């Protein structure tokens, strides 16, 4: 117990408060304003527990484990991502940090969050869909690139139909979103070489027919980036 | 700290209320509408050239036809970037369009990309926002608000060859500190704070820009204690401002405190009109920095008459680093000429306040852990002194005229007197290095 200030809330309480606040975001006018303030506040608490602030250290491993457990149980990650566009500008970045931090948790050689997402694939597809909307494209892209570091998650995205949406996203006229989408696209195709080779072999026709479109794109940035990526895919001796 | 609370920033609120596309509902409630207007007013203070409009961020679309280019007002990024004044056709407001030719090395394209993605994810009144970014042929266009006074470096070149007024510096640094504290809070290190990256709006609000070299201390959801990345690509232009922690590239690494060092150098740059160490070869500059040589403000307390005489003879110029810079000063006009020397002498008889000297010393402390943070410096006496200042920054910059209107700059310049007057203003401004 700290000497000064309020006693800290338990992870279960924080997660519940955050969940309630997110669900209240859909209510009309005044209640929604209050709810978005509450969401921001709770997100900050969760972030500080996981990452600490500039000055303070993150919480003990035990508390973090409990917090993660609560998040899985209440499907908080999916809820956060589904409601990302309703969350205010600054707290959106907290969501990204919370997600990325939770994702890298390890118990021995096991990554519990990765396992969790494997059984809740809609998280990944909601993230991919994030590129459709301007205000959440960059945060979603950030989270997706973190996911792409883990082979099981990259595999789910790569072998899905949603993956073909990328051919559309990388060509939008807004430079920041298009180039962010391309970074994600590239990481999905290059991070795990053996898995990607397998993918390309199985989907040769479809993939390269779509890829041809990028090489012929009107957009200089797309054309240049896709040509470079093609070079990397072809010349990599593995 | 309440002054530095980010969650209640006007920009951010306006933007949020827009992005949730509940504009009509919001406006229907009178109370919140008044609040919204007030918020918008605060933004207007920052970017006064734009008309009052709640839908600020979404108003600028990625459509080339919306922007009518007027005249080039600056260049940057080794010539790859030009900044033009433009009129946004739907709203008739003025914007700055920054065009970057993307036929650069892959590394440089990544820098441009980094700058744009980072800037798009920030929202603070003292950081220059990008309304939108468009790819057109081989260029990327970035739409930003017009900053009527250009950069602080422009101001130094245009008029204040021996440095700005102390109160002006204090006002500028106060704004920069707010922006910097926000950046550091989010875990970014700017890595290229300098006078050319500080832009001044018509109302005298300073905005930090140039996030091309910035880096995040947060990797994979973990906040790192220190980072070791070396900002290689822009190093030739930035190194005089960088701390020895970044330049020495050892295992100790660096953190946000190295930005505070750059801020100290920038304070000297603004006070003296020239950048410390700039006359030195890079290796010598690095040696001086790692030996703990602390640059100083040049005034009656640090420069005495005998030193100035020495300088006149130009014999020992090299042994007095802070003085010698004037020879290598940015404006070639007064290079080495006797007239300028005597004007320099007069300039260095001024006396900066003791608070300003302390401020610079604190920023440039050799040990990074003993340098204050941006939030702490915000409460420094040097910054506090301008809290109740009756005059604004524009008054202190008075002989320099801001860039007010694009109307006199149609593509075909006619010889009307008004046009000449503004053209003259433009020439005085010499905004040749809007180095974003």
Interface residues (C-beta under 8 A of the other chain):
Chain A: X29 X36 X40 X50 X51 X52 X54 X85 X86 X88 X89 X90 X93 X97 X98 X99 X100 X101 X102 X103 X104 X135 X138 X139 X146 X149 X173 X174 X175 X176 X178 X179 X180 X219 X220 X221 X224 X228
Chain B: X6 X7 X12 X15 X16 X19 X20 X25 X29 X62 X102 X106 X109 X113 X116 X117 X120 X121 X123 X132 X133 X134 X135 X137 X138 X140 X184 X185 X186 X187 X218 X220 X221 X222 X223 X256
